[in-house]
Amino acid sequence: MNDKIKHKGSCFCGDVEFTLTGEPEAMAYCHCDSCRHWSAGPVSAFTLWKPDNIHVTRGLDNIAAFDKNPGSNDETVVSIRQWCKTCGGHLYTDHPMMGLIDVPSAVIKNFAFKPAFHVHYQENVQSMQDELPKFKDLPAEAGGTGEELAE
């Protein structure tokens, strides 16, 4: 991984800006109900980064957060979604139990999104014919069953 590579991202209005260093740990599509509602779309294109690789460079005090499942005993559902207080634009979702931060590919400027797979495809509302692996839930190495579904 090249730690010198820097990507820039921001919210919709630009009041919050951040940099991402290096390359993401993974890039994929999520079809779960929660991500669909959060993204307001039929599928969410995400990138996963180590927390040390993201740095807010502007507007830290303008970030709001929401945990849909506070105090949940199910460690796989902890997702702290963060957005700009001014425009409501999405920034990232912290997954502390995974040790990764999910940054929507759309908020990273001039970023070449190269998805490797689909997750939670059993919940899809828009089929995608792209020959990428489509996991029922998550890959086994991410704590899922690793079961793949047909396109």
Secondary structure per residue as TSV (DSSP state, phi and psi in degrees):
chain	resnum	aa	ss	phi	psi
A	1	M	-	360.0	138.6
A	2	N	-	-95.4	104.6
A	3	D	T	-71.1	-10.4
A	4	K	T	-83.4	-17.0
A	5	I	-	-67.3	129.5
A	6	K	E	-126.1	133.7
A	7	H	E	-115.2	148.2
A	8	K	E	-113.5	145.2
A	9	G	E	-141.1	165.6
A	10	S	E	-161.2	169.5
A	11	C	-	-78.0	-177.7
A	12	F	S	-62.3	-42.6
A	13	C	S	-89.8	-13.7
A	14	G	S	89.5	0.4
A	15	D	S	-66.3	-27.1
A	16	V	S	-115.3	127.9
A	17	E	E	-129.2	152.2
A	18	F	E	-148.6	162.2
A	19	T	E	-118.7	150.7
A	20	L	E	-121.5	128.1
A	21	T	E	-106.4	138.1
A	22	G	S	84.3	-149.1
A	23	E	-	-123.4	155.4
A	24	P	-	-68.0	157.7
A	25	E	S	-72.4	-30.6
A	26	A	E	-160.3	156.7
A	27	M	E	-137.4	130.8
A	28	A	E	-163.3	-178.1
A	29	Y	E	-111.4	139.2
A	30	C	E	-115.8	136.8
A	31	H	-	-113.3	8.5
A	32	C	-	-69.2	154.6
A	33	D	H	-57.4	-42.0
A	34	S	H	-62.1	-48.1
A	35	C	H	-66.6	-36.6
A	36	R	H	-63.0	-44.4
A	37	H	H	-65.4	-42.8
A	38	W	H	-64.0	-42.9
A	39	S	H	-83.0	-13.0
A	40	A	T	59.2	36.2
A	41	G	S	-144.6	171.9
A	42	P	S	-75.5	-12.7
A	43	V	S	-157.3	151.3
A	44	S	E	-114.3	125.2
A	45	A	E	-94.5	112.4
A	46	F	E	-120.4	158.2
A	47	T	E	-127.9	141.7
A	48	L	E	-112.8	130.3
A	49	W	E	-128.1	149.5
A	50	K	-	-69.9	141.3
A	51	P	G	-54.7	-34.2
A	52	D	G	-68.7	-12.2
A	53	N	G	-95.0	0.3
A	54	I	E	-118.9	132.9
A	55	H	E	-137.1	121.3
A	56	V	E	-74.7	124.2
A	57	T	E	-104.9	-12.2
A	58	R	E	-157.9	135.7
A	59	G	-	83.1	23.5
A	60	L	G	-53.6	-38.9
A	61	D	G	-74.8	-4.1
A	62	N	G	-103.2	15.7
A	63	I	E	-101.4	127.9
A	64	A	E	-106.3	158.9
A	65	A	E	-141.4	154.8
A	66	F	E	-147.1	130.3
A	67	D	E	-110.6	111.3
A	68	K	S	-62.6	-26.9
A	69	N	S	-127.5	58.0
A	70	P	T	-62.6	137.5
A	71	G	T	71.8	11.8
A	72	S	-	-65.2	141.9
A	73	N	S	-83.1	-13.1
A	74	D	-	-90.2	101.4
A	75	E	G	-62.8	-19.1
A	76	T	G	-78.0	-11.8
A	77	V	G	-102.0	0.2
A	78	V	-	-71.7	114.6
A	79	S	-	-143.4	110.5
A	80	I	E	-97.7	102.2
A	81	R	E	-84.9	136.6
A	82	Q	E	-128.5	142.9
A	83	W	E	-149.1	169.1
A	84	C	E	-80.3	132.9
A	85	K	T	-69.3	-25.1
A	86	T	T	-77.4	-55.2
A	87	C	T	-106.5	-11.2
A	88	G	-	79.4	3.4
A	89	G	-	-64.9	136.7
A	90	H	E	-67.9	146.3
A	91	L	E	-118.3	-61.6
A	92	Y	E	-168.8	168.5
A	93	T	E	-125.6	123.3
A	94	D	E	-86.5	126.3
A	95	H	E	-112.9	80.7
A	96	P	T	-60.8	-31.8
A	97	M	T	-70.9	-27.1
A	98	M	T	-86.8	-18.8
A	99	G	T	72.2	28.1
A	100	L	E	-137.9	157.6
A	101	I	E	-117.7	129.3
A	102	D	E	-93.1	116.1
A	103	V	E	-111.6	119.8
A	104	P	E	-58.4	134.0
A	105	S	G	-59.3	-29.5
A	106	A	G	-67.1	-20.6
A	107	V	G	-93.7	-0.7
A	108	I	B	-97.8	120.6
A	109	K	T	-69.8	134.8
A	110	N	T	50.5	43.0
A	111	F	-	-101.1	133.2
A	112	A	-	-87.4	95.4
A	113	F	-	-75.2	121.0
A	114	K	-	-128.3	84.7
A	115	P	-	-65.9	145.8
A	116	A	-	-107.2	-19.7
A	117	F	E	-168.1	176.4
A	118	H	E	-118.2	143.7
A	119	V	E	-119.8	155.6
A	120	H	S	53.8	40.3
A	121	Y	G	-67.2	-19.5
A	122	Q	G	-64.7	-16.9
A	123	E	G	-99.8	6.6
A	124	N	-	-62.0	145.1
A	125	V	S	-116.9	-3.5
A	126	Q	S	-141.0	108.1
A	127	S	-	-67.2	146.8
A	128	M	-	-129.7	120.4
A	129	Q	-	-97.8	85.5
A	130	D	S	-131.6	4.7
A	131	E	-	66.3	11.6
A	132	L	-	-84.4	152.1
A	133	P	-	-59.0	139.4
A	134	K	B	-121.3	103.8
A	135	F	B	-84.5	136.5
A	136	K	S	-55.2	-47.7
A	137	D	S	-123.7	-91.0
A	138	L	-	-129.8	159.8
A	139	P	-	-60.6	151.7
A	140	A	G	-56.0	-40.6
A	141	E	G	-67.8	-12.9
A	142	A	G	-102.8	9.4
A	143	G	T	96.2	5.1
A	144	G	S	-93.9	-172.3
A	145	T	-	-77.8	-23.5
A	146	G	-	78.3	1.4
A	147	E	-	-70.4	129.2
A	148	E	B	-99.6	146.7
A	149	L	-	-109.8	157.4
A	150	A	-	-74.3	155.9
A	151	E	-	-67.8	360.0
